[in-house]
Amino acid sequence: MCQNPEFTDTYTDALAKIIEAKREEKPLPEAPEPEQPGKVLDLMAALTESVQQAKASGGEDADVHEMPKKKTAKKQPAKKTTAKKTTKKTAARRSHSA
């Protein structure tokens, strides 16, 4: 177990106090007040505000340069091929020799 003095395991300490109080049949220690929850941020509002600030800052528009178009290779029409006719082979006859 890590024994770093910067971090304390408050759960284990509280549990040890409860166990000790039950052994000695004393009243249980009172639970500490829960901490106030952190501030909840509205991300969409923050994003909207940021966009408005960026627009209001009066930044110059970026220069837009048109890229030269690449020439595409001409597609040649597909060659029409005639379907090969299959020839029906007759089965070789076996001679019956008795």
C-alpha angles and dihedrals in degrees: 000000000000112000100196111157089210091067126049129192101228093175093060091045092051092046091051090052091051093049092048092049091051092049092053091040091238125145113277117259115257118257115250119249112268116254120253111264118250123264112277114225124211100223095192091053090049091049093048091050091049092051091049091050091050091051092046093050087076095228114178118257116254118256110255117212120190113231117228111256117245116235112242120221114256112253113231116218113260114263113247112231124193116235113251113243114234116228117224112230119206117230115256111253120234120219114235110228115181 
